[in-house]
């Protein structure tokens, strides 16, 4: 089901006209729709536990170490390729979900465990840990609100070349790495200052300097050894291993409505295979995560079963989701107001948009 609205001028800058209008109309920091869940049930789901995250993190680090050892041992032969394939996905893709959940502080019950994994994953992703903590907080407060959300991956009209390049990881070396160097030696820009509290500015600069220092040391080691191996282990996995992160992450919001305050309309849940779910740490249940972000990743399947009567039907697979998205992206090249309207089931509560004066009902019986 698709929909279009009247022509909208979108300014994705966080300090531009769209940001000003979002604040004026109440879209910024708005009250979002949440499915009704008994207080006792949601409280139980929100219980944090070290056990599941320790288990999964030990498996994650063990797999990273084993694949790295295999890649190093077979370096110089074709046998290193499968080892670096696994290492790249674990480093360049699964680090994103660990960064995400530990950034929320929900993966582990113990705070320092969240902080340690968050810092490591931030480095793997070429993300300033201080900057991105606040960026993601804004993403949850103003999800896909134009001019407010700093994490809109695909803007309208979509830049399909940029989308394709995301799968290669090259954009991290075009934007993220230079951004870290700029933060380390020049400081934060105006957009970053718009969502990072002033008291955190220096902390963000120090974090960038640590990251830059490690990258410089890695390059120096590679030059000294006259080998690409150090860079295959640190840095380059963001090129050859980020494809799974992009494949799953793009589906979170791409092609759906913007400037609405109901995650059922701008966020997508996709059923995925067990391997992708481990890499992605159950973030395929993304509507559920946005509605209740304090529910740990391991409890999201249970939350899904509890509230699915109020949500659009999930895509049955990654392939199905992309088949649904592709025609929308092509049409947005000509009509940027076009989007995929999520149909709510008959059991769902209708969505009333007080900011745009329209109602999206549940499907008819």
C-alpha positions, 0 to 999 in steps of 0.5 A, a space after each residue: 500500500 502506498 501513499 503520497 502527500 502534497 509537495 514538501 520541501 525537506 531540509 535535512 540539516 539539523 540547523 535548517 528550516 525543517 528543524 525550525 518547523 519541527 520545533 514550531 509544530 510540535 513534531 520535535 520531542 513529540 509524544 509518540 504512540 505506544 501499544 498498550 501493554 500491562 505494566 507488570 508485563 512490560 516491567 518484566 520484559 525490561 528486566 536486565 540480565 548479564 547472562 545472555 549478553 555475557 554468553 553472546 559477547 563471549 561467542 562474539 569475541 571468540 569468533 572474532 579471535 578465531 577468524 583473526 588467527 586463521 586469517 593471520 595464519 593463512 595470510 598470503 594464501 587464498 585460504 585466508 579469504 574465508 577467515 577474513 570474510 567471517 572476521 569482517 562481518 563480525 568486526 564491521 557488521 555485528 559491532 553495530 548491534 553491540 554498539 547500539 544495545 550497549 549504548 542503550 545500556 540494556 544489553 548487560 545489567 552491569 553498567 561497566 560491561 555495557 560501557 566497555 563493549 560500547 567503546 570497543 564497538 564504537 571504535 570498530 565502526 569509526 564512530 565517536 562514542 560520545 557523539 553517537 550516544 547523543 545522536 542516537 538519543 535524538 534518533 529515538 526522540 525524533 525518529 525520521 523527523 526531517 531536520 531533527 533526526 541525525 541518523 536518516 540513512 536514505 533521504 528523499 529523493 534517494 541517492 541510489 548511488 550513495 545507497 549502493 556505496 553504503 554496502 562497500 563501507 567506502 562512505 565510512 572512509 569518505 565521511 566517518 574517518 575524516 570526521 574523526 580527524 576533524 573532531 580530533 584536530 579542529 573540534 565539533 561542527 555546528 550540527 554536532 553541537 546542536 545535539 551534543 550537550 556543551 559539557 560533553 564537547 571536550 569528551 567527544 574531542 578526546 574520544 576522537 583523538 584516541 581513535 585517530 591515534 590508534 589508526 595512525 599507529 596501525 598505519 605506521 605498523 603496516 608501513 614498518 612491516 611492509 604488509 597490509 595485514 595490520 590494516 586487514 585487522 583494524 580499519 579495513 574490515 569497515 570496507 569488506 565487512 559492513 555489508 550485513 550491517 547495511 543490508 539489515 540496517 537500511 530496512 529499519 526505516 527506508 521507504 516509510 513515512 517521515 514526520 509522523 509520531 507512530 513507529 508503526 508507520 516509519 519503522 519496519 519489523 522483518 523476520 530474519 534467519 538465526 544467523 542474521 539475528 545473532 549478528 543483528 542482536 534481534 534488532 530486526 524487531 525494530 518497531 518493538 525496539 523503538 516503542 519500548 527501547 528499554 527492553 533488552 535485545 533478548 526479550 524483543 521476540 517475546 515483546 513482539 508476540 505480545 504486541 504484534 496484534 497492534 503492528 503492521 504485518 512484518 516482512 517475512 524475509 530480508 528479500 521480501 522487504 527489499 522487493 517491497 522497498 525497491 519500487 518505492 525508492 524508484 518512484 521517490 526519484 520523481 515524487 519525493 513525497 511518495 512513501 510506503 504506508 504501513 497497513 495496520 491490522 483490524 485488531 490495531 488502534 488507528 493512528 491519528 496524526 494531530 500534527 497533519 490532521 489525518 487518520 490512518 485506520 486499521 484495515 477493515 474486517 
